Amino acid sequence: MYVLGKNCKALNTTILNPHVHLLGDDAACIAYVRLTQYMDKQGQARTQQSEETRVWHKRDNKWQNVHFHRSGASSSPFTFPGHK
């Protein structure tokens, strides 16, 4: 989930071309393109694209995200909790 920045408002976030790789019974990796459409503080419609990868590990019968990476869109208007 993204937390909205003070300077913009999210309109739509889409995950494109997801690729899921199961790594046994207790691990998985998903890679995808995140397309975020939003209004900036001047009211202009903006579109931002980034590539993301997440690694998941099943612990105590619950899936937990143990690693996150984002490439592109270095001046992201959003902040992912716990990641910069």
Phi and psi restraints in degrees (range 20) as a CNS / XPLOR table:
assign (resid 1 and name C) (resid 2 and name N)
       (resid 2 and name CA) (resid 2 and name C) 1.0 -98.3 20.0 2
assign (resid 2 and name N) (resid 2 and name CA)
       (resid 2 and name C) (resid 3 and name N) 1.0 148.6 20.0 2
assign (resid 2 and name C) (resid 3 and name N)
       (resid 3 and name CA) (resid 3 and name C) 1.0 -102.7 20.0 2
assign (resid 3 and name N) (resid 3 and name CA)
       (resid 3 and name C) (resid 4 and name N) 1.0 130.7 20.0 2
assign (resid 3 and name C) (resid 4 and name N)
       (resid 4 and name CA) (resid 4 and name C) 1.0 -68.9 20.0 2
assign (resid 4 and name N) (resid 4 and name CA)
       (resid 4 and name C) (resid 5 and name N) 1.0 139.0 20.0 2
assign (resid 4 and name C) (resid 5 and name N)
       (resid 5 and name CA) (resid 5 and name C) 1.0 -79.1 20.0 2
assign (resid 5 and name N) (resid 5 and name CA)
       (resid 5 and name C) (resid 6 and name N) 1.0 166.4 20.0 2
assign (resid 5 and name C) (resid 6 and name N)
       (resid 6 and name CA) (resid 6 and name C) 1.0 -71.7 20.0 2
assign (resid 6 and name N) (resid 6 and name CA)
       (resid 6 and name C) (resid 7 and name N) 1.0 -21.4 20.0 2
assign (resid 6 and name C) (resid 7 and name N)
       (resid 7 and name CA) (resid 7 and name C) 1.0 -97.7 20.0 2
assign (resid 7 and name N) (resid 7 and name CA)
       (resid 7 and name C) (resid 8 and name N) 1.0 3.6 20.0 2
assign (resid 7 and name C) (resid 8 and name N)
       (resid 8 and name CA) (resid 8 and name C) 1.0 -157.9 20.0 2
assign (resid 8 and name N) (resid 8 and name CA)
       (resid 8 and name C) (resid 9 and name N) 1.0 168.3 20.0 2
assign (resid 8 and name C) (resid 9 and name N)
       (resid 9 and name CA) (resid 9 and name C) 1.0 -129.6 20.0 2
assign (resid 9 and name N) (resid 9 and name CA)
       (resid 9 and name C) (resid 10 and name N) 1.0 127.0 20.0 2
assign (resid 9 and name C) (resid 10 and name N)
       (resid 10 and name CA) (resid 10 and name C) 1.0 -72.7 20.0 2
assign (resid 10 and name N) (resid 10 and name CA)
       (resid 10 and name C) (resid 11 and name N) 1.0 139.7 20.0 2
assign (resid 10 and name C) (resid 11 and name N)
       (resid 11 and name CA) (resid 11 and name C) 1.0 -109.5 20.0 2
assign (resid 11 and name N) (resid 11 and name CA)
       (resid 11 and name C) (resid 12 and name N) 1.0 -44.1 20.0 2
assign (resid 11 and name C) (resid 12 and name N)
       (resid 12 and name CA) (resid 12 and name C) 1.0 -157.8 20.0 2
assign (resid 12 and name N) (resid 12 and name CA)
       (resid 12 and name C) (resid 13 and name N) 1.0 136.4 20.0 2
assign (resid 12 and name C) (resid 13 and name N)
       (resid 13 and name CA) (resid 13 and name C) 1.0 -125.8 20.0 2
assign (resid 13 and name N) (resid 13 and name CA)
       (resid 13 and name C) (resid 14 and name N) 1.0 129.5 20.0 2
assign (resid 13 and name C) (resid 14 and name N)
       (resid 14 and name CA) (resid 14 and name C) 1.0 -126.1 20.0 2
assign (resid 14 and name N) (resid 14 and name CA)
       (resid 14 and name C) (resid 15 and name N) 1.0 137.3 20.0 2
assign (resid 14 and name C) (resid 15 and name N)
       (resid 15 and name CA) (resid 15 and name C) 1.0 -99.1 20.0 2
assign (resid 15 and name N) (resid 15 and name CA)
       (resid 15 and name C) (resid 16 and name N) 1.0 121.4 20.0 2
assign (resid 15 and name C) (resid 16 and name N)
       (resid 16 and name CA) (resid 16 and name C) 1.0 -109.1 20.0 2
assign (resid 16 and name N) (resid 16 and name CA)
       (resid 16 and name C) (resid 17 and name N) 1.0 144.6 20.0 2
assign (resid 16 and name C) (resid 17 and name N)
       (resid 17 and name CA) (resid 17 and name C) 1.0 49.9 20.0 2
assign (resid 17 and name N) (resid 17 and name CA)
       (resid 17 and name C) (resid 18 and name N) 1.0 53.0 20.0 2
assign (resid 17 and name C) (resid 18 and name N)
       (resid 18 and name CA) (resid 18 and name C) 1.0 -69.0 20.0 2
assign (resid 18 and name N) (resid 18 and name CA)
       (resid 18 and name C) (resid 19 and name N) 1.0 136.7 20.0 2
assign (resid 18 and name C) (resid 19 and name N)
       (resid 19 and name CA) (resid 19 and name C) 1.0 -122.2 20.0 2
assign (resid 19 and name N) (resid 19 and name CA)
       (resid 19 and name C) (resid 20 and name N) 1.0 115.9 20.0 2
assign (resid 19 and name C) (resid 20 and name N)
       (resid 20 and name CA) (resid 20 and name C) 1.0 -106.3 20.0 2
assign (resid 20 and name N) (resid 20 and name CA)
       (resid 20 and name C) (resid 21 and name N) 1.0 128.7 20.0 2
assign (resid 20 and name C) (resid 21 and name N)
       (resid 21 and name CA) (resid 21 and name C) 1.0 -119.5 20.0 2
assign (resid 21 and name N) (resid 21 and name CA)
       (resid 21 and name C) (resid 22 and name N) 1.0 112.6 20.0 2
assign (resid 21 and name C) (resid 22 and name N)
       (resid 22 and name CA) (resid 22 and name C) 1.0 -80.0 20.0 2
assign (resid 22 and name N) (resid 22 and name CA)
       (resid 22 and name C) (resid 23 and name N) 1.0 133.4 20.0 2
assign (resid 22 and name C) (resid 23 and name N)
       (resid 23 and name CA) (resid 23 and name C) 1.0 -118.5 20.0 2
assign (resid 23 and name N) (resid 23 and name CA)
       (resid 23 and name C) (resid 24 and name N) 1.0 71.6 20.0 2
assign (resid 23 and name C) (resid 24 and name N)
       (resid 24 and name CA) (resid 24 and name C) 1.0 84.0 20.0 2
assign (resid 24 and name N) (resid 24 and name CA)
       (resid 24 and name C) (resid 25 and name N) 1.0 -159.0 20.0 2
assign (resid 24 and name C) (resid 25 and name N)
       (resid 25 and name CA) (resid 25 and name C) 1.0 -88.0 20.0 2
assign (resid 25 and name N) (resid 25 and name CA)
       (resid 25 and name C) (resid 26 and name N) 1.0 -13.2 20.0 2
assign (resid 25 and name C) (resid 26 and name N)
       (resid 26 and name CA) (resid 26 and name C) 1.0 -129.1 20.0 2
assign (resid 26 and name N) (resid 26 and name CA)
       (resid 26 and name C) (resid 27 and name N) 1.0 18.7 20.0 2
assign (resid 26 and name C) (resid 27 and name N)
       (resid 27 and name CA) (resid 27 and name C) 1.0 -150.7 20.0 2
assign (resid 27 and name N) (resid 27 and name CA)
       (resid 27 and name C) (resid 28 and name N) 1.0 148.7 20.0 2
assign (resid 27 and name C) (resid 28 and name N)
       (resid 28 and name CA) (resid 28 and name C) 1.0 -153.6 20.0 2
assign (resid 28 and name N) (resid 28 and name CA)
       (resid 28 and name C) (resid 29 and name N) 1.0 154.4 20.0 2
assign (resid 28 and name C) (resid 29 and name N)
       (resid 29 and name CA) (resid 29 and name C) 1.0 -129.7 20.0 2
assign (resid 29 and name N) (resid 29 and name CA)
       (resid 29 and name C) (resid 30 and name N) 1.0 134.6 20.0 2
assign (resid 29 and name C) (resid 30 and name N)
       (resid 30 and name CA) (resid 30 and name C) 1.0 -125.8 20.0 2
assign (resid 30 and name N) (resid 30 and name CA)
       (resid 30 and name C) (resid 31 and name N) 1.0 133.2 20.0 2
assign (resid 30 and name C) (resid 31 and name N)
       (resid 31 and name CA) (resid 31 and name C) 1.0 -124.3 20.0 2
assign (resid 31 and name N) (resid 31 and name CA)
       (resid 31 and name C) (resid 32 and name N) 1.0 140.6 20.0 2
assign (resid 31 and name C) (resid 32 and name N)
       (resid 32 and name CA) (resid 32 and name C) 1.0 -161.6 20.0 2
assign (resid 32 and name N) (resid 32 and name CA)
       (resid 32 and name C) (resid 33 and name N) 1.0 170.4 20.0 2
assign (resid 32 and name C) (resid 33 and name N)
       (resid 33 and name CA) (resid 33 and name C) 1.0 -104.1 20.0 2
assign (resid 33 and name N) (resid 33 and name CA)
       (resid 33 and name C) (resid 34 and name N) 1.0 129.0 20.0 2
assign (resid 33 and name C) (resid 34 and name N)
       (resid 34 and name CA) (resid 34 and name C) 1.0 -102.8 20.0 2
assign (resid 34 and name N) (resid 34 and name CA)
       (resid 34 and name C) (resid 35 and name N) 1.0 122.8 20.0 2
assign (resid 34 and name C) (resid 35 and name N)
       (resid 35 and name CA) (resid 35 and name C) 1.0 -109.5 20.0 2
assign (resid 35 and name N) (resid 35 and name CA)
       (resid 35 and name C) (resid 36 and name N) 1.0 119.7 20.0 2
assign (resid 35 and name C) (resid 36 and name N)
       (resid 36 and name CA) (resid 36 and name C) 1.0 -117.8 20.0 2
assign (resid 36 and name N) (resid 36 and name CA)
       (resid 36 and name C) (resid 37 and name N) 1.0 124.9 20.0 2
assign (resid 36 and name C) (resid 37 and name N)
       (resid 37 and name CA) (resid 37 and name C) 1.0 -112.1 20.0 2
assign (resid 37 and name N) (resid 37 and name CA)
       (resid 37 and name C) (resid 38 and name N) 1.0 131.3 20.0 2
assign (resid 37 and name C) (resid 38 and name N)
       (resid 38 and name CA) (resid 38 and name C) 1.0 -153.3 20.0 2
assign (resid 38 and name N) (resid 38 and name CA)
       (resid 38 and name C) (resid 39 and name N) 1.0 169.4 20.0 2
assign (resid 38 and name C) (resid 39 and name N)
       (resid 39 and name CA) (resid 39 and name C) 1.0 -104.0 20.0 2
assign (resid 39 and name N) (resid 39 and name CA)
       (resid 39 and name C) (resid 40 and name N) 1.0 128.7 20.0 2
assign (resid 39 and name C) (resid 40 and name N)
       (resid 40 and name CA) (resid 40 and name C) 1.0 -81.1 20.0 2
assign (resid 40 and name N) (resid 40 and name CA)
       (resid 40 and name C) (resid 41 and name N) 1.0 -179.3 20.0 2
assign (resid 40 and name C) (resid 41 and name N)
       (resid 41 and name CA) (resid 41 and name C) 1.0 -68.3 20.0 2
assign (resid 41 and name N) (resid 41 and name CA)
       (resid 41 and name C) (resid 42 and name N) 1.0 -16.4 20.0 2
assign (resid 41 and name C) (resid 42 and name N)
       (resid 42 and name CA) (resid 42 and name C) 1.0 -90.2 20.0 2
assign (resid 42 and name N) (resid 42 and name CA)
       (resid 42 and name C) (resid 43 and name N) 1.0 1.3 20.0 2
assign (resid 42 and name C) (resid 43 and name N)
       (resid 43 and name CA) (resid 43 and name C) 1.0 84.5 20.0 2
assign (resid 43 and name N) (resid 43 and name CA)
       (resid 43 and name C) (resid 44 and name N) 1.0 11.1 20.0 2
assign (resid 43 and name C) (resid 44 and name N)
       (resid 44 and name CA) (resid 44 and name C) 1.0 -86.5 20.0 2
assign (resid 44 and name N) (resid 44 and name CA)
       (resid 44 and name C) (resid 45 and name N) 1.0 135.9 20.0 2
assign (resid 44 and name C) (resid 45 and name N)
       (resid 45 and name CA) (resid 45 and name C) 1.0 -72.3 20.0 2
assign (resid 45 and name N) (resid 45 and name CA)
       (resid 45 and name C) (resid 46 and name N) 1.0 133.2 20.0 2
assign (resid 45 and name C) (resid 46 and name N)
       (resid 46 and name CA) (resid 46 and name C) 1.0 -130.4 20.0 2
assign (resid 46 and name N) (resid 46 and name CA)
       (resid 46 and name C) (resid 47 and name N) 1.0 150.8 20.0 2
assign (resid 46 and name C) (resid 47 and name N)
       (resid 47 and name CA) (resid 47 and name C) 1.0 -128.1 20.0 2
assign (resid 47 and name N) (resid 47 and name CA)
       (resid 47 and name C) (resid 48 and name N) 1.0 135.3 20.0 2
assign (resid 47 and name C) (resid 48 and name N)
       (resid 48 and name CA) (resid 48 and name C) 1.0 -131.0 20.0 2
assign (resid 48 and name N) (resid 48 and name CA)
       (resid 48 and name C) (resid 49 and name N) 1.0 137.5 20.0 2
assign (resid 48 and name C) (resid 49 and name N)
       (resid 49 and name CA) (resid 49 and name C) 1.0 -123.2 20.0 2
assign (resid 49 and name N) (resid 49 and name CA)
       (resid 49 and name C) (resid 50 and name N) 1.0 137.3 20.0 2
assign (resid 49 and name C) (resid 50 and name N)
       (resid 50 and name CA) (resid 50 and name C) 1.0 -144.4 20.0 2
assign (resid 50 and name N) (resid 50 and name CA)
       (resid 50 and name C) (resid 51 and name N) 1.0 157.9 20.0 2
assign (resid 50 and name C) (resid 51 and name N)
       (resid 51 and name CA) (resid 51 and name C) 1.0 -103.4 20.0 2
assign (resid 51 and name N) (resid 51 and name CA)
       (resid 51 and name C) (resid 52 and name N) 1.0 134.1 20.0 2
assign (resid 51 and name C) (resid 52 and name N)
       (resid 52 and name CA) (resid 52 and name C) 1.0 -130.2 20.0 2
assign (resid 52 and name N) (resid 52 and name CA)
       (resid 52 and name C) (resid 53 and name N) 1.0 149.1 20.0 2
assign (resid 52 and name C) (resid 53 and name N)
       (resid 53 and name CA) (resid 53 and name C) 1.0 -133.3 20.0 2
assign (resid 53 and name N) (resid 53 and name CA)
       (resid 53 and name C) (resid 54 and name N) 1.0 136.9 20.0 2
assign (resid 53 and name C) (resid 54 and name N)
       (resid 54 and name CA) (resid 54 and name C) 1.0 -130.7 20.0 2
assign (resid 54 and name N) (resid 54 and name CA)
       (resid 54 and name C) (resid 55 and name N) 1.0 137.9 20.0 2
assign (resid 54 and name C) (resid 55 and name N)
       (resid 55 and name CA) (resid 55 and name C) 1.0 -111.3 20.0 2
assign (resid 55 and name N) (resid 55 and name CA)
       (resid 55 and name C) (resid 56 and name N) 1.0 129.5 20.0 2
assign (resid 55 and name C) (resid 56 and name N)
       (resid 56 and name CA) (resid 56 and name C) 1.0 -115.8 20.0 2
assign (resid 56 and name N) (resid 56 and name CA)
       (resid 56 and name C) (resid 57 and name N) 1.0 143.9 20.0 2
assign (resid 56 and name C) (resid 57 and name N)
       (resid 57 and name CA) (resid 57 and name C) 1.0 -132.2 20.0 2
assign (resid 57 and name N) (resid 57 and name CA)
       (resid 57 and name C) (resid 58 and name N) 1.0 133.4 20.0 2
assign (resid 57 and name C) (resid 58 and name N)
       (resid 58 and name CA) (resid 58 and name C) 1.0 -88.9 20.0 2
assign (resid 58 and name N) (resid 58 and name CA)
       (resid 58 and name C) (resid 59 and name N) 1.0 114.7 20.0 2
assign (resid 58 and name C) (resid 59 and name N)
       (resid 59 and name CA) (resid 59 and name C) 1.0 -126.0 20.0 2
assign (resid 59 and name N) (resid 59 and name CA)
       (resid 59 and name C) (resid 60 and name N) 1.0 132.4 20.0 2
assign (resid 59 and name C) (resid 60 and name N)
       (resid 60 and name CA) (resid 60 and name C) 1.0 51.9 20.0 2
assign (resid 60 and name N) (resid 60 and name CA)
       (resid 60 and name C) (resid 61 and name N) 1.0 40.6 20.0 2
assign (resid 60 and name C) (resid 61 and name N)
       (resid 61 and name CA) (resid 61 and name C) 1.0 65.6 20.0 2
assign (resid 61 and name N) (resid 61 and name CA)
       (resid 61 and name C) (resid 62 and name N) 1.0 20.1 20.0 2
assign (resid 61 and name C) (resid 62 and name N)
       (resid 62 and name CA) (resid 62 and name C) 1.0 -128.9 20.0 2
assign (resid 62 and name N) (resid 62 and name CA)
       (resid 62 and name C) (resid 63 and name N) 1.0 138.2 20.0 2
assign (resid 62 and name C) (resid 63 and name N)
       (resid 63 and name CA) (resid 63 and name C) 1.0 -81.8 20.0 2
assign (resid 63 and name N) (resid 63 and name CA)
       (resid 63 and name C) (resid 64 and name N) 1.0 129.8 20.0 2
assign (resid 63 and name C) (resid 64 and name N)
       (resid 64 and name CA) (resid 64 and name C) 1.0 -126.3 20.0 2
assign (resid 64 and name N) (resid 64 and name CA)
       (resid 64 and name C) (resid 65 and name N) 1.0 136.9 20.0 2
assign (resid 64 and name C) (resid 65 and name N)
       (resid 65 and name CA) (resid 65 and name C) 1.0 -78.0 20.0 2
assign (resid 65 and name N) (resid 65 and name CA)
       (resid 65 and name C) (resid 66 and name N) 1.0 115.3 20.0 2
assign (resid 65 and name C) (resid 66 and name N)
       (resid 66 and name CA) (resid 66 and name C) 1.0 -105.5 20.0 2
assign (resid 66 and name N) (resid 66 and name CA)
       (resid 66 and name C) (resid 67 and name N) 1.0 -11.2 20.0 2
assign (resid 66 and name C) (resid 67 and name N)
       (resid 67 and name CA) (resid 67 and name C) 1.0 -154.4 20.0 2
assign (resid 67 and name N) (resid 67 and name CA)
       (resid 67 and name C) (resid 68 and name N) 1.0 141.9 20.0 2
assign (resid 67 and name C) (resid 68 and name N)
       (resid 68 and name CA) (resid 68 and name C) 1.0 -138.1 20.0 2
assign (resid 68 and name N) (resid 68 and name CA)
       (resid 68 and name C) (resid 69 and name N) 1.0 137.2 20.0 2
assign (resid 68 and name C) (resid 69 and name N)
       (resid 69 and name CA) (resid 69 and name C) 1.0 -140.7 20.0 2
assign (resid 69 and name N) (resid 69 and name CA)
       (resid 69 and name C) (resid 70 and name N) 1.0 138.7 20.0 2
assign (resid 69 and name C) (resid 70 and name N)
       (resid 70 and name CA) (resid 70 and name C) 1.0 -128.9 20.0 2
assign (resid 70 and name N) (resid 70 and name CA)
       (resid 70 and name C) (resid 71 and name N) 1.0 135.7 20.0 2
assign (resid 70 and name C) (resid 71 and name N)
       (resid 71 and name CA) (resid 71 and name C) 1.0 -121.1 20.0 2
assign (resid 71 and name N) (resid 71 and name CA)
       (resid 71 and name C) (resid 72 and name N) 1.0 145.3 20.0 2
assign (resid 71 and name C) (resid 72 and name N)
       (resid 72 and name CA) (resid 72 and name C) 1.0 85.3 20.0 2
assign (resid 72 and name N) (resid 72 and name CA)
       (resid 72 and name C) (resid 73 and name N) 1.0 169.1 20.0 2
assign (resid 72 and name C) (resid 73 and name N)
       (resid 73 and name CA) (resid 73 and name C) 1.0 50.4 20.0 2
assign (resid 73 and name N) (resid 73 and name CA)
       (resid 73 and name C) (resid 74 and name N) 1.0 53.1 20.0 2
assign (resid 73 and name C) (resid 74 and name N)
       (resid 74 and name CA) (resid 74 and name C) 1.0 -62.7 20.0 2
assign (resid 74 and name N) (resid 74 and name CA)
       (resid 74 and name C) (resid 75 and name N) 1.0 -22.7 20.0 2
assign (resid 74 and name C) (resid 75 and name N)
       (resid 75 and name CA) (resid 75 and name C) 1.0 -103.5 20.0 2
assign (resid 75 and name N) (resid 75 and name CA)
       (resid 75 and name C) (resid 76 and name N) 1.0 51.5 20.0 2
assign (resid 75 and name C) (resid 76 and name N)
       (resid 76 and name CA) (resid 76 and name C) 1.0 -58.8 20.0 2
assign (resid 76 and name N) (resid 76 and name CA)
       (resid 76 and name C) (resid 77 and name N) 1.0 135.4 20.0 2
assign (resid 76 and name C) (resid 77 and name N)
       (resid 77 and name CA) (resid 77 and name C) 1.0 -78.1 20.0 2
assign (resid 77 and name N) (resid 77 and name CA)
       (resid 77 and name C) (resid 78 and name N) 1.0 -3.9 20.0 2
assign (resid 77 and name C) (resid 78 and name N)
       (resid 78 and name CA) (resid 78 and name C) 1.0 -117.5 20.0 2
assign (resid 78 and name N) (resid 78 and name CA)
       (resid 78 and name C) (resid 79 and name N) 1.0 158.7 20.0 2
assign (resid 78 and name C) (resid 79 and name N)
       (resid 79 and name CA) (resid 79 and name C) 1.0 -125.0 20.0 2
assign (resid 79 and name N) (resid 79 and name CA)
       (resid 79 and name C) (resid 80 and name N) 1.0 129.0 20.0 2
assign (resid 79 and name C) (resid 80 and name N)
       (resid 80 and name CA) (resid 80 and name C) 1.0 -87.0 20.0 2
assign (resid 80 and name N) (resid 80 and name CA)
       (resid 80 and name C) (resid 81 and name N) 1.0 124.1 20.0 2
assign (resid 80 and name C) (resid 81 and name N)
       (resid 81 and name CA) (resid 81 and name C) 1.0 -52.8 20.0 2
assign (resid 81 and name N) (resid 81 and name CA)
       (resid 81 and name C) (resid 82 and name N) 1.0 127.6 20.0 2
assign (resid 81 and name C) (resid 82 and name N)
       (resid 82 and name CA) (resid 82 and name C) 1.0 86.6 20.0 2
assign (resid 82 and name N) (resid 82 and name CA)
       (resid 82 and name C) (resid 83 and name N) 1.0 -2.8 20.0 2
assign (resid 82 and name C) (resid 83 and name N)
       (resid 83 and name CA) (resid 83 and name C) 1.0 -132.6 20.0 2
assign (resid 83 and name N) (resid 83 and name CA)
       (resid 83 and name C) (resid 84 and name N) 1.0 148.9 20.0 2
